[in-house]
Amino acid sequence: MRFRLALLPLCFALIAASGLDARSSECGFIKDPDRRAACRAEAGGESSECGFIRDADQRAYCRAKQEGSESQCGFIGDADLRARCRAETGGGQSQCGFIRDADQRAFCRATTDGESSQCGFIRDDDLRAHCRARTGGGESQCGFIRDPDRRAACRAGG
């Protein structure tokens, strides 16, 4: 019995060192491998997870967010994603104005500014709930998301 108790702190240390926590474990429920890798990178703070993303634009976006480097955003071909990347890595909310999709533009403004009132402008129900969860509504808002991958990412904090 003493031997097992002596191993308990070691087990906790190994779990903590491996980066496994409640948030990153939610990422395991995501079926899409690219979204799962992005989720793990964001929840665990490991930019090495970004390397598992197959889409080059999404991989560059992931690395830029993990490194907090706006210069990485320049490698993104998609103009909307590039603007969102720049907004989230230091370019500020003004970069969100370059996003063509109205829902994504409102999501960008809300999440970069922490202004939950912008979430009300989002027409897509899942994206609106995700927006509210990220801007202070808490994880309970994630339960309103119908898409299982997006719900798991929301619960993981992504």
C-alpha positions in Angstrom: 0.0 0.0 0.0 2.8 2.4 0.9 4.5 1.7 -2.5 1.3 2.7 -4.3 1.0 5.9 -2.3 4.6 6.7 -3.0 4.0 6.4 -6.7 1.0 8.7 -6.6 2.9 12.0 -6.8 5.0 10.6 -9.6 1.8 9.8 -11.6 0.5 13.3 -11.1 3.8 14.8 -12.2 3.8 12.6 -15.3 0.3 13.6 -16.2 1.1 17.3 -15.7 4.3 17.0 -17.7 2.5 15.3 -20.6 0.2 18.3 -21.0 -2.9 16.2 -20.4 -5.6 18.1 -18.6 -9.4 18.3 -18.8 -9.4 20.9 -21.5 -7.0 19.2 -23.9 -8.7 15.8 -23.4 -11.9 17.3 -24.9 -9.9 17.6 -28.2 -9.8 13.8 -28.4 -13.5 13.9 -29.2 -13.0 15.8 -32.4 -13.2 13.6 -35.5 -11.5 15.9 -38.0 -7.7 15.3 -37.6 -6.9 18.9 -38.6 -9.3 20.4 -36.1 -8.2 18.0 -33.4 -4.5 19.0 -33.9 -5.5 22.7 -33.8 -7.5 22.1 -30.7 -4.6 20.3 -29.0 -2.2 23.1 -29.9 -4.6 25.8 -28.5 -5.6 23.9 -25.4 -2.1 22.6 -24.6 -0.1 25.5 -25.9 2.1 23.2 -28.0 3.0 24.6 -31.4 4.4 21.2 -32.4 0.8 20.0 -32.7 0.3 22.5 -35.6 2.6 20.4 -37.7 -0.1 17.7 -37.8 -2.5 20.0 -39.7 -2.6 19.1 -43.4 -4.0 22.4 -44.7 -1.1 24.9 -45.2 -3.2 28.0 -44.3 -4.6 26.4 -41.2 -1.1 25.2 -40.2 0.4 28.7 -40.6 -2.6 30.2 -38.6 -2.0 27.7 -35.8 1.7 28.5 -35.6 1.1 32.2 -35.7 -1.4 31.9 -32.8 0.9 29.7 -30.7 4.0 31.9 -31.3 2.0 35.1 -31.0 3.8 36.2 -34.2 2.0 38.3 -36.7 4.7 37.7 -39.3 3.5 34.0 -39.6 0.2 35.3 -40.8 1.8 36.5 -44.1 2.1 32.8 -45.1 -1.7 32.4 -45.2 -3.2 32.5 -48.7 -6.8 32.9 -47.7 -7.5 36.7 -47.2 -10.2 36.2 -44.5 -8.0 33.8 -42.4 -5.0 36.1 -42.9 -7.0 39.1 -41.5 -8.3 37.0 -38.6 -4.8 35.8 -37.9 -3.4 39.4 -37.8 -6.2 40.5 -35.5 -5.6 37.7 -33.1 -1.8 38.0 -33.0 -1.5 41.7 -32.3 -2.9 43.6 -35.2 -6.0 44.4 -33.2 -9.7 44.5 -34.0 -9.2 46.8 -37.0 -7.9 43.8 -39.0 -11.3 42.1 -38.6 -12.8 44.7 -40.9 -11.0 43.0 -43.8 -13.0 39.7 -43.4 -15.6 39.4 -46.0 -18.0 37.0 -44.2 -20.2 38.9 -41.8 -20.5 36.1 -39.2 -16.7 35.6 -39.2 -16.1 39.4 -39.0 -18.4 39.7 -36.0 -16.8 36.6 -34.3 -13.3 38.2 -34.9 -14.4 41.5 -33.4 -15.9 39.9 -30.4 -13.0 37.5 -29.6 -10.2 40.0 -30.2 -12.0 42.7 -28.2 -13.7 40.5 -25.6 -16.9 42.3 -26.6 -19.8 39.8 -26.2 -22.3 42.2 -27.7 -20.8 41.5 -31.2 -21.9 37.9 -30.8 -25.5 38.9 -31.3 -24.7 39.9 -34.9 -23.8 36.3 -35.8 -26.5 34.5 -37.7 -25.0 31.0 -37.4 -26.3 29.5 -34.1 -23.2 27.3 -33.5 -20.8 30.1 -34.1 -22.9 32.5 -32.0 -22.8 30.1 -29.0 -19.1 29.6 -29.5 -18.6 33.3 -29.6 -20.5 33.8 -26.3 -18.5 31.0 -24.7 -15.2 32.7 -25.7 -16.3 36.2 -24.6 -17.2 35.4 -21.1 -20.4 33.3 -21.3 -18.5 30.3 -20.0 -18.3 26.7 -21.1 -22.1 26.3 -20.5 -22.6 28.1 -23.8 -20.8 25.2 -25.6 -23.7 22.9 -24.9 -25.8 24.9 -27.4 -23.5 24.0 -30.2 -24.9 21.2 -32.4 -21.7 20.3 -34.4 -19.9 17.8 -32.2 -16.4 18.9 -33.4 -17.1 22.5 -32.7 -18.7 21.7 -29.3 -15.6 19.7 -28.2 -13.3 22.5 -29.4 -15.4 25.0 -27.5 -15.2 23.0 -24.3 -11.4 22.7 -24.8 -11.2 26.5 -24.9 -10.6 26.8 -28.6 
